[in-house]
Amino acid sequence: MSIDELKSAMEEHVDLMSDLVQKISSELRSNLRPAKDNFLGFFHAIDWKVPTLLLSISPQTFVFSYRV
């Protein structure tokens, strides 16, 4: 096998791998978008200024930060 054949085979392999990575990345982005939209919808639906909500979250945050 000559150097030119090896170089050609390596370039072909790199092109195939690049195409594969792009396809996988595109598939992951399209499948994760609904989960992201659901999370953001939930986050924006909560009125974070409600004092009782903040009071119920504060002790849990303190306990978690104390354990870590």
mmCIF file of the N, C-alpha and C atoms, coordinates in Angstrom:
data_MODEL
# 
_entry.id   MODEL 
# 
loop_
_atom_site.group_PDB 
_atom_site.id 
_atom_site.type_symbol 
_atom_site.label_atom_id 
_atom_site.label_alt_id 
_atom_site.label_comp_id 
_atom_site.label_asym_id 
_atom_site.label_entity_id 
_atom_site.label_seq_id 
_atom_site.pdbx_PDB_ins_code 
_atom_site.Cartn_x 
_atom_site.Cartn_y 
_atom_site.Cartn_z 
_atom_site.occupancy 
_atom_site.B_iso_or_equiv 
_atom_site.pdbx_formal_charge 
_atom_site.auth_seq_id 
_atom_site.auth_comp_id 
_atom_site.auth_asym_id 
_atom_site.auth_atom_id 
_atom_site.pdbx_PDB_model_num 
ATOM 1   N N  . MET A 1 1  ? 0.852   -1.170 0.000  1.00 0.00 ? 1  MET A N  1 
ATOM 2   C CA . MET A 1 1  ? 0.000   0.000  0.000  1.00 0.00 ? 1  MET A CA 1 
ATOM 3   C C  . MET A 1 1  ? 0.894   1.228  0.000  1.00 0.00 ? 1  MET A C  1 
ATOM 4   N N  . SER A 1 2  ? 0.646   2.111  -0.928 1.00 0.00 ? 2  SER A N  1 
ATOM 5   C CA . SER A 1 2  ? 1.481   3.310  -1.024 1.00 0.00 ? 2  SER A CA 1 
ATOM 6   C C  . SER A 1 2  ? 0.977   4.390  -0.071 1.00 0.00 ? 2  SER A C  1 
ATOM 7   N N  . ILE A 1 3  ? 1.812   5.389  0.099  1.00 0.00 ? 3  ILE A N  1 
ATOM 8   C CA . ILE A 1 3  ? 1.485   6.513  0.966  1.00 0.00 ? 3  ILE A CA 1 
ATOM 9   C C  . ILE A 1 3  ? 0.238   7.237  0.454  1.00 0.00 ? 3  ILE A C  1 
ATOM 10  N N  . ASP A 1 4  ? 0.112   7.411  -0.851 1.00 0.00 ? 4  ASP A N  1 
ATOM 11  C CA . ASP A 1 4  ? -1.050  8.102  -1.427 1.00 0.00 ? 4  ASP A CA 1 
ATOM 12  C C  . ASP A 1 4  ? -2.348  7.342  -1.154 1.00 0.00 ? 4  ASP A C  1 
ATOM 13  N N  . GLU A 1 5  ? -2.296  6.007  -1.271 1.00 0.00 ? 5  GLU A N  1 
ATOM 14  C CA . GLU A 1 5  ? -3.478  5.205  -0.981 1.00 0.00 ? 5  GLU A CA 1 
ATOM 15  C C  . GLU A 1 5  ? -3.864  5.301  0.483  1.00 0.00 ? 5  GLU A C  1 
ATOM 16  N N  . LEU A 1 6  ? -2.849  5.283  1.341  1.00 0.00 ? 6  LEU A N  1 
ATOM 17  C CA . LEU A 1 6  ? -3.085  5.398  2.776  1.00 0.00 ? 6  LEU A CA 1 
ATOM 18  C C  . LEU A 1 6  ? -3.676  6.763  3.113  1.00 0.00 ? 6  LEU A C  1 
ATOM 19  N N  . LYS A 1 7  ? -3.126  7.800  2.509  1.00 0.00 ? 7  LYS A N  1 
ATOM 20  C CA . LYS A 1 7  ? -3.628  9.159  2.748  1.00 0.00 ? 7  LYS A CA 1 
ATOM 21  C C  . LYS A 1 7  ? -5.074  9.277  2.272  1.00 0.00 ? 7  LYS A C  1 
ATOM 22  N N  . SER A 1 8  ? -5.380  8.719  1.125  1.00 0.00 ? 8  SER A N  1 
ATOM 23  C CA . SER A 1 8  ? -6.737  8.753  0.592  1.00 0.00 ? 8  SER A CA 1 
ATOM 24  C C  . SER A 1 8  ? -7.707  8.001  1.504  1.00 0.00 ? 8  SER A C  1 
ATOM 25  N N  . ALA A 1 9  ? -7.278  6.844  1.989  1.00 0.00 ? 9  ALA A N  1 
ATOM 26  C CA . ALA A 1 9  ? -8.120  6.056  2.886  1.00 0.00 ? 9  ALA A CA 1 
ATOM 27  C C  . ALA A 1 9  ? -8.368  6.798  4.203  1.00 0.00 ? 9  ALA A C  1 
ATOM 28  N N  . MET A 1 10 ? -7.345  7.454  4.715  1.00 0.00 ? 10 MET A N  1 
ATOM 29  C CA . MET A 1 10 ? -7.498  8.219  5.963  1.00 0.00 ? 10 MET A CA 1 
ATOM 30  C C  . MET A 1 10 ? -8.450  9.395  5.771  1.00 0.00 ? 10 MET A C  1 
ATOM 31  N N  . GLU A 1 11 ? -8.336  10.105 4.658  1.00 0.00 ? 11 GLU A N  1 
ATOM 32  C CA . GLU A 1 11 ? -9.232  11.232 4.383  1.00 0.00 ? 11 GLU A CA 1 
ATOM 33  C C  . GLU A 1 11 ? -10.676 10.766 4.251  1.00 0.00 ? 11 GLU A C  1 
ATOM 34  N N  . GLU A 1 12 ? -10.869 9.628  3.594  1.00 0.00 ? 12 GLU A N  1 
ATOM 35  C CA . GLU A 1 12 ? -12.218 9.069  3.452  1.00 0.00 ? 12 GLU A CA 1 
ATOM 36  C C  . GLU A 1 12 ? -12.792 8.692  4.818  1.00 0.00 ? 12 GLU A C  1 
ATOM 37  N N  . HIS A 1 13 ? -11.946 8.106  5.653  1.00 0.00 ? 13 HIS A N  1 
ATOM 38  C CA . HIS A 1 13 ? -12.375 7.725  7.000  1.00 0.00 ? 13 HIS A CA 1 
ATOM 39  C C  . HIS A 1 13 ? -12.747 8.962  7.827  1.00 0.00 ? 13 HIS A C  1 
ATOM 40  N N  . VAL A 1 14 ? -11.942 10.001 7.747  1.00 0.00 ? 14 VAL A N  1 
ATOM 41  C CA . VAL A 1 14 ? -12.223 11.235 8.486  1.00 0.00 ? 14 VAL A CA 1 
ATOM 42  C C  . VAL A 1 14 ? -13.529 11.851 8.002  1.00 0.00 ? 14 VAL A C  1 
ATOM 43  N N  . ASP A 1 15 ? -13.763 11.847 6.693  1.00 0.00 ? 15 ASP A N  1 
ATOM 44  C CA . ASP A 1 15 ? -15.015 12.385 6.158  1.00 0.00 ? 15 ASP A CA 1 
ATOM 45  C C  . ASP A 1 15 ? -16.224 11.592 6.654  1.00 0.00 ? 15 ASP A C  1 
ATOM 46  N N  . LEU A 1 16 ? -16.105 10.274 6.677  1.00 0.00 ? 16 LEU A N  1 
ATOM 47  C CA . LEU A 1 16 ? -17.204 9.434  7.159  1.00 0.00 ? 16 LEU A CA 1 
ATOM 48  C C  . LEU A 1 16 ? -17.472 9.678  8.645  1.00 0.00 ? 16 LEU A C  1 
ATOM 49  N N  . MET A 1 17 ? -16.421 9.778  9.424  1.00 0.00 ? 17 MET A N  1 
ATOM 50  C CA . MET A 1 17 ? -16.580 10.017 10.863 1.00 0.00 ? 17 MET A CA 1 
ATOM 51  C C  . MET A 1 17 ? -17.171 11.397 11.123 1.00 0.00 ? 17 MET A C  1 
ATOM 52  N N  . SER A 1 18 ? -16.746 12.386 10.359 1.00 0.00 ? 18 SER A N  1 
ATOM 53  C CA . SER A 1 18 ? -17.297 13.731 10.512 1.00 0.00 ? 18 SER A CA 1 
ATOM 54  C C  . SER A 1 18 ? -18.785 13.747 10.206 1.00 0.00 ? 18 SER A C  1 
ATOM 55  N N  . ASP A 1 19 ? -19.179 13.054 9.153  1.00 0.00 ? 19 ASP A N  1 
ATOM 56  C CA . ASP A 1 19 ? -20.594 12.966 8.794  1.00 0.00 ? 19 ASP A CA 1 
ATOM 57  C C  . ASP A 1 19 ? -21.378 12.254 9.892  1.00 0.00 ? 19 ASP A C  1 
ATOM 58  N N  . LEU A 1 20 ? -20.817 11.199 10.434 1.00 0.00 ? 20 LEU A N  1 
ATOM 59  C CA . LEU A 1 20 ? -21.477 10.457 11.500 1.00 0.00 ? 20 LEU A CA 1 
ATOM 60  C C  . LEU A 1 20 ? -21.667 11.317 12.743 1.00 0.00 ? 20 LEU A C  1 
ATOM 61  N N  . VAL A 1 21 ? -20.651 12.061 13.128 1.00 0.00 ? 21 VAL A N  1 
ATOM 62  C CA . VAL A 1 21 ? -20.741 12.935 14.302 1.00 0.00 ? 21 VAL A CA 1 
ATOM 63  C C  . VAL A 1 21 ? -21.797 14.018 14.082 1.00 0.00 ? 21 VAL A C  1 
ATOM 64  N N  . GLN A 1 22 ? -21.867 14.586 12.890 1.00 0.00 ? 22 GLN A N  1 
ATOM 65  C CA . GLN A 1 22 ? -22.872 15.604 12.601 1.00 0.00 ? 22 GLN A CA 1 
ATOM 66  C C  . GLN A 1 22 ? -24.280 15.028 12.684 1.00 0.00 ? 22 GLN A C  1 
ATOM 67  N N  . LYS A 1 23 ? -24.478 13.826 12.168 1.00 0.00 ? 23 LYS A N  1 
ATOM 68  C CA . LYS A 1 23 ? -25.799 13.203 12.223 1.00 0.00 ? 23 LYS A CA 1 
ATOM 69  C C  . LYS A 1 23 ? -26.207 12.896 13.664 1.00 0.00 ? 23 LYS A C  1 
ATOM 70  N N  . ILE A 1 24 ? -25.288 12.372 14.453 1.00 0.00 ? 24 ILE A N  1 
ATOM 71  C CA . ILE A 1 24 ? -25.592 12.063 15.850 1.00 0.00 ? 24 ILE A CA 1 
ATOM 72  C C  . ILE A 1 24 ? -25.903 13.338 16.617 1.00 0.00 ? 24 ILE A C  1 
ATOM 73  N N  . SER A 1 25 ? -25.118 14.370 16.402 1.00 0.00 ? 25 SER A N  1 
ATOM 74  C CA . SER A 1 25 ? -25.332 15.640 17.081 1.00 0.00 ? 25 SER A CA 1 
ATOM 75  C C  . SER A 1 25 ? -26.695 16.232 16.719 1.00 0.00 ? 25 SER A C  1 
ATOM 76  N N  . SER A 1 26 ? -27.041 16.187 15.456 1.00 0.00 ? 26 SER A N  1 
ATOM 77  C CA . SER A 1 26 ? -28.335 16.696 15.010 1.00 0.00 ? 26 SER A CA 1 
ATOM 78  C C  . SER A 1 26 ? -29.480 15.915 15.629 1.00 0.00 ? 26 SER A C  1 
ATOM 79  N N  . GLU A 1 27 ? -29.334 14.608 15.684 1.00 0.00 ? 27 GLU A N  1 
ATOM 80  C CA . GLU A 1 27 ? -30.373 13.756 16.271 1.00 0.00 ? 27 GLU A CA 1 
ATOM 81  C C  . GLU A 1 27 ? -30.551 14.042 17.757 1.00 0.00 ? 27 GLU A C  1 
ATOM 82  N N  . LEU A 1 28 ? -29.449 14.203 18.475 1.00 0.00 ? 28 LEU A N  1 
ATOM 83  C CA . LEU A 1 28 ? -29.528 14.509 19.904 1.00 0.00 ? 28 LEU A CA 1 
ATOM 84  C C  . LEU A 1 28 ? -30.194 15.857 20.149 1.00 0.00 ? 28 LEU A C  1 
ATOM 85  N N  . ARG A 1 29 ? -29.823 16.862 19.356 1.00 0.00 ? 29 ARG A N  1 
ATOM 86  C CA . ARG A 1 29 ? -30.428 18.188 19.528 1.00 0.00 ? 29 ARG A CA 1 
ATOM 87  C C  . ARG A 1 29 ? -31.927 18.143 19.276 1.00 0.00 ? 29 ARG A C  1 
ATOM 88  N N  . SER A 1 30 ? -32.350 17.449 18.234 1.00 0.00 ? 30 SER A N  1 
ATOM 89  C CA . SER A 1 30 ? -33.779 17.416 17.918 1.00 0.00 ? 30 SER A CA 1 
ATOM 90  C C  . SER A 1 30 ? -34.568 16.630 18.965 1.00 0.00 ? 30 SER A C  1 
ATOM 91  N N  . ASN A 1 31 ? -33.968 15.605 19.560 1.00 0.00 ? 31 ASN A N  1 
ATOM 92  C CA . ASN A 1 31 ? -34.676 14.818 20.572 1.00 0.00 ? 31 ASN A CA 1 
ATOM 93  C C  . ASN A 1 31 ? -34.678 15.474 21.945 1.00 0.00 ? 31 ASN A C  1 
ATOM 94  N N  . LEU A 1 32 ? -33.705 16.306 22.247 1.00 0.00 ? 32 LEU A N  1 
ATOM 95  C CA . LEU A 1 32 ? -33.654 16.963 23.552 1.00 0.00 ? 32 LEU A CA 1 
ATOM 96  C C  . LEU A 1 32 ? -34.447 18.267 23.592 1.00 0.00 ? 32 LEU A C  1 
ATOM 97  N N  . ARG A 1 33 ? -34.787 18.811 22.444 1.00 0.00 ? 33 ARG A N  1 
ATOM 98  C CA . ARG A 1 33 ? -35.507 20.081 22.399 1.00 0.00 ? 33 ARG A CA 1 
ATOM 99  C C  . ARG A 1 33 ? -36.839 20.030 23.147 1.00 0.00 ? 33 ARG A C  1 
ATOM 100 N N  . PRO A 1 34 ? -37.695 18.979 22.990 1.00 0.00 ? 34 PRO A N  1 
ATOM 101 C CA . PRO A 1 34 ? -38.951 18.956 23.745 1.00 0.00 ? 34 PRO A CA 1 
ATOM 102 C C  . PRO A 1 34 ? -38.734 18.930 25.260 1.00 0.00 ? 34 PRO A C  1 
ATOM 103 N N  . ALA A 1 35 ? -37.736 18.216 25.727 1.00 0.00 ? 35 ALA A N  1 
ATOM 104 C CA . ALA A 1 35 ? -37.460 18.173 27.165 1.00 0.00 ? 35 ALA A CA 1 
ATOM 105 C C  . ALA A 1 35 ? -37.043 19.557 27.664 1.00 0.00 ? 35 ALA A C  1 
ATOM 106 N N  . LYS A 1 36 ? -36.234 20.246 26.892 1.00 0.00 ? 36 LYS A N  1 
ATOM 107 C CA . LYS A 1 36 ? -35.810 21.592 27.269 1.00 0.00 ? 36 LYS A CA 1 
ATOM 108 C C  . LYS A 1 36 ? -37.003 22.537 27.294 1.00 0.00 ? 36 LYS A C  1 
ATOM 109 N N  . ASP A 1 37 ? -37.868 22.442 26.278 1.00 0.00 ? 37 ASP A N  1 
ATOM 110 C CA . ASP A 1 37 ? -39.053 23.297 26.225 1.00 0.00 ? 37 ASP A CA 1 
ATOM 111 C C  . ASP A 1 37 ? -39.985 23.032 27.401 1.00 0.00 ? 37 ASP A C  1 
ATOM 112 N N  . ASN A 1 38 ? -40.153 21.769 27.775 1.00 0.00 ? 38 ASN A N  1 
ATOM 113 C CA . ASN A 1 38 ? -40.991 21.430 28.929 1.00 0.00 ? 38 ASN A CA 1 
ATOM 114 C C  . ASN A 1 38 ? -40.417 22.003 30.219 1.00 0.00 ? 38 ASN A C  1 
ATOM 115 N N  . PHE A 1 39 ? -39.116 21.877 30.398 1.00 0.00 ? 39 PHE A N  1 
ATOM 116 C CA . PHE A 1 39 ? -38.481 22.413 31.612 1.00 0.00 ? 39 PHE A CA 1 
ATOM 117 C C  . PHE A 1 39 ? -38.623 23.926 31.688 1.00 0.00 ? 39 PHE A C  1 
ATOM 118 N N  . LEU A 1 40 ? -38.351 24.598 30.568 1.00 0.00 ? 40 LEU A N  1 
ATOM 119 C CA . LEU A 1 40 ? -38.459 26.059 30.576 1.00 0.00 ? 40 LEU A CA 1 
ATOM 120 C C  . LEU A 1 40 ? -39.904 26.507 30.797 1.00 0.00 ? 40 LEU A C  1 
ATOM 121 N N  . GLY A 1 41 ? -40.861 25.773 30.214 1.00 0.00 ? 41 GLY A N  1 
ATOM 122 C CA . GLY A 1 41 ? -42.268 26.101 30.441 1.00 0.00 ? 41 GLY A CA 1 
ATOM 123 C C  . GLY A 1 41 ? -42.639 25.967 31.904 1.00 0.00 ? 41 GLY A C  1 
ATOM 124 N N  . PHE A 1 42 ? -42.183 24.895 32.546 1.00 0.00 ? 42 PHE A N  1 
ATOM 125 C CA . PHE A 1 42 ? -42.427 24.687 33.969 1.00 0.00 ? 42 PHE A CA 1 
ATOM 126 C C  . PHE A 1 42 ? -41.771 25.798 34.797 1.00 0.00 ? 42 PHE A C  1 
ATOM 127 N N  . PHE A 1 43 ? -40.532 26.116 34.476 1.00 0.00 ? 43 PHE A N  1 
ATOM 128 C CA . PHE A 1 43 ? -39.790 27.129 35.228 1.00 0.00 ? 43 PHE A CA 1 
ATOM 129 C C  . PHE A 1 43 ? -40.471 28.497 35.138 1.00 0.00 ? 43 PHE A C  1 
ATOM 130 N N  . HIS A 1 44 ? -40.928 28.854 33.934 1.00 0.00 ? 44 HIS A N  1 
ATOM 131 C CA . HIS A 1 44 ? -41.556 30.158 33.745 1.00 0.00 ? 44 HIS A CA 1 
ATOM 132 C C  . HIS A 1 44 ? -42.994 30.196 34.245 1.00 0.00 ? 44 HIS A C  1 
ATOM 133 N N  . ALA A 1 45 ? -43.622 29.052 34.450 1.00 0.00 ? 45 ALA A N  1 
ATOM 134 C CA . ALA A 1 45 ? -45.005 29.019 34.939 1.00 0.00 ? 45 ALA A CA 1 
ATOM 135 C C  . ALA A 1 45 ? -45.087 29.266 36.441 1.00 0.00 ? 45 ALA A C  1 
ATOM 136 N N  . ILE A 1 46 ? -43.986 29.083 37.143 1.00 0.00 ? 46 ILE A N  1 
ATOM 137 C CA . ILE A 1 46 ? -43.990 29.269 38.596 1.00 0.00 ? 46 ILE A CA 1 
ATOM 138 C C  . ILE A 1 46 ? -43.724 30.728 38.924 1.00 0.00 ? 46 ILE A C  1 
ATOM 139 N N  . ASP A 1 47 ? -44.536 31.251 39.848 1.00 0.00 ? 47 ASP A N  1 
ATOM 140 C CA . ASP A 1 47 ? -44.306 32.612 40.337 1.00 0.00 ? 47 ASP A CA 1 
ATOM 141 C C  . ASP A 1 47 ? -43.296 32.514 41.479 1.00 0.00 ? 47 ASP A C  1 
ATOM 142 N N  . TRP A 1 48 ? -42.054 32.796 41.164 1.00 0.00 ? 48 TRP A N  1 
ATOM 143 C CA . TRP A 1 48 ? -40.970 32.612 42.122 1.00 0.00 ? 48 TRP A CA 1 
ATOM 144 C C  . TRP A 1 48 ? -40.951 33.667 43.220 1.00 0.00 ? 48 TRP A C  1 
ATOM 145 N N  . LYS A 1 49 ? -41.855 34.656 43.156 1.00 0.00 ? 49 LYS A N  1 
ATOM 146 C CA . LYS A 1 49 ? -41.892 35.714 44.174 1.00 0.00 ? 49 LYS A CA 1 
ATOM 147 C C  . LYS A 1 49 ? -42.827 35.376 45.327 1.00 0.00 ? 49 LYS A C  1 
ATOM 148 N N  . VAL A 1 50 ? -43.527 34.253 45.254 1.00 0.00 ? 50 VAL A N  1 
ATOM 149 C CA . VAL A 1 50 ? -44.445 33.844 46.308 1.00 0.00 ? 50 VAL A CA 1 
ATOM 150 C C  . VAL A 1 50 ? -43.632 33.461 47.543 1.00 0.00 ? 50 VAL A C  1 
ATOM 151 N N  . PRO A 1 51 ? -43.879 34.160 48.682 1.00 0.00 ? 51 PRO A N  1 
ATOM 152 C CA . PRO A 1 51 ? -43.059 33.911 49.885 1.00 0.00 ? 51 PRO A CA 1 
ATOM 153 C C  . PRO A 1 51 ? -43.125 32.468 50.393 1.00 0.00 ? 51 PRO A C  1 
ATOM 154 N N  . THR A 1 52 ? -44.300 31.839 50.327 1.00 0.00 ? 52 THR A N  1 
ATOM 155 C CA . THR A 1 52 ? -44.400 30.471 50.844 1.00 0.00 ? 52 THR A CA 1 
ATOM 156 C C  . THR A 1 52 ? -43.563 29.506 50.012 1.00 0.00 ? 52 THR A C  1 
ATOM 157 N N  . LEU A 1 53 ? -43.478 29.753 48.718 1.00 0.00 ? 53 LEU A N  1 
ATOM 158 C CA . LEU A 1 53 ? -42.648 28.908 47.865 1.00 0.00 ? 53 LEU A CA 1 
ATOM 159 C C  . LEU A 1 53 ? -41.179 29.058 48.243 1.00 0.00 ? 53 LEU A C  1 
ATOM 160 N N  . LEU A 1 54 ? -40.740 30.292 48.432 1.00 0.00 ? 54 LEU A N  1 
ATOM 161 C CA . LEU A 1 54 ? -39.348 30.530 48.814 1.00 0.00 ? 54 LEU A CA 1 
ATOM 162 C C  . LEU A 1 54 ? -39.034 29.944 50.182 1.00 0.00 ? 54 LEU A C  1 
ATOM 163 N N  . LEU A 1 55 ? -39.988 30.032 51.108 1.00 0.00 ? 55 LEU A N  1 
ATOM 164 C CA . LEU A 1 55 ? -39.764 29.481 52.443 1.00 0.00 ? 55 LEU A CA 1 
ATOM 165 C C  . LEU A 1 55 ? -39.702 27.953 52.413 1.00 0.00 ? 55 LEU A C  1 
ATOM 166 N N  . SER A 1 56 ? -40.459 27.337 51.530 1.00 0.00 ? 56 SER A N  1 
ATOM 167 C CA . SER A 1 56 ? -40.428 25.877 51.474 1.00 0.00 ? 56 SER A CA 1 
ATOM 168 C C  . SER A 1 56 ? -39.153 25.366 50.805 1.00 0.00 ? 56 SER A C  1 
ATOM 169 N N  . ILE A 1 57 ? -38.563 26.160 49.936 1.00 0.00 ? 57 ILE A N  1 
ATOM 170 C CA . ILE A 1 57 ? -37.340 25.752 49.254 1.00 0.00 ? 57 ILE A CA 1 
ATOM 171 C C  . ILE A 1 57 ? -36.103 26.039 50.101 1.00 0.00 ? 57 ILE A C  1 
ATOM 172 N N  . SER A 1 58 ? -36.128 27.097 50.880 1.00 0.00 ? 58 SER A N  1 
ATOM 173 C CA . SER A 1 58 ? -34.951 27.523 51.653 1.00 0.00 ? 58 SER A CA 1 
ATOM 174 C C  . SER A 1 58 ? -34.410 26.459 52.604 1.00 0.00 ? 58 SER A C  1 
ATOM 175 N N  . PRO A 1 59 ? -35.230 25.810 53.430 1.00 0.00 ? 59 PRO A N  1 
ATOM 176 C CA . PRO A 1 59 ? -34.668 24.784 54.332 1.00 0.00 ? 59 PRO A CA 1 
ATOM 177 C C  . PRO A 1 59 ? -34.025 23.620 53.575 1.00 0.00 ? 59 PRO A C  1 
ATOM 178 N N  . GLN A 1 60 ? -34.638 23.217 52.471 1.00 0.00 ? 60 GLN A N  1 
ATOM 179 C CA . GLN A 1 60 ? -34.064 22.118 51.702 1.00 0.00 ? 60 GLN A CA 1 
ATOM 180 C C  . GLN A 1 60 ? -32.707 22.513 51.133 1.00 0.00 ? 60 GLN A C  1 
ATOM 181 N N  . THR A 1 61 ? -32.596 23.739 50.676 1.00 0.00 ? 61 THR A N  1 
ATOM 182 C CA . THR A 1 61 ? -31.327 24.227 50.140 1.00 0.00 ? 61 THR A CA 1 
ATOM 183 C C  . THR A 1 61 ? -30.273 24.261 51.237 1.00 0.00 ? 61 THR A C  1 
ATOM 184 N N  . PHE A 1 62 ? -30.664 24.691 52.433 1.00 0.00 ? 62 PHE A N  1 
ATOM 185 C CA . PHE A 1 62 ? -29.712 24.752 53.538 1.00 0.00 ? 62 PHE A CA 1 
ATOM 186 C C  . PHE A 1 62 ? -29.229 23.348 53.923 1.00 0.00 ? 62 PHE A C  1 
ATOM 187 N N  . VAL A 1 63 ? -30.150 22.393 53.995 1.00 0.00 ? 63 VAL A N  1 
ATOM 188 C CA . VAL A 1 63 ? -29.765 21.025 54.356 1.00 0.00 ? 63 VAL A CA 1 
ATOM 189 C C  . VAL A 1 63 ? -28.858 20.424 53.296 1.00 0.00 ? 63 VAL A C  1 
ATOM 190 N N  . PHE A 1 64 ? -29.198 20.636 52.034 1.00 0.00 ? 64 PHE A N  1 
ATOM 191 C CA . PHE A 1 64 ? -28.364 20.088 50.965 1.00 0.00 ? 64 PHE A CA 1 
ATOM 192 C C  . PHE A 1 64 ? -26.973 20.705 50.984 1.00 0.00 ? 64 PHE A C  1 
ATOM 193 N N  . SER A 1 65 ? -26.868 22.023 51.162 1.00 0.00 ? 65 SER A N  1 
ATOM 194 C CA . SER A 1 65 ? -25.552 22.667 51.145 1.00 0.00 ? 65 SER A CA 1 
ATOM 195 C C  . SER A 1 65 ? -24.745 22.269 52.397 1.00 0.00 ? 65 SER A C  1 
ATOM 196 N N  . TYR A 1 66 ? -25.422 21.959 53.504 1.00 0.00 ? 66 TYR A N  1 
ATOM 197 C CA . TYR A 1 66 ? -24.713 21.533 54.699 1.00 0.00 ? 66 TYR A CA 1 
ATOM 198 C C  . TYR A 1 66 ? -24.120 20.139 54.521 1.00 0.00 ? 66 TYR A C  1 
ATOM 199 N N  . ARG A 1 67 ? -24.831 19.258 53.819 1.00 0.00 ? 67 ARG A N  1 
ATOM 200 C CA . ARG A 1 67 ? -24.340 17.904 53.591 1.00 0.00 ? 67 ARG A CA 1 
ATOM 201 C C  . ARG A 1 67 ? -23.150 17.877 52.648 1.00 0.00 ? 67 ARG A C  1 
ATOM 202 N N  . VAL A 1 68 ? -23.150 18.770 51.687 1.00 0.00 ? 68 VAL A N  1 
ATOM 203 C CA . VAL A 1 68 ? -22.067 18.780 50.688 1.00 0.00 ? 68 VAL A CA 1 
ATOM 204 C C  . VAL A 1 68 ? -20.904 19.441 51.299 1.00 0.00 ? 68 VAL A C  1 
# 
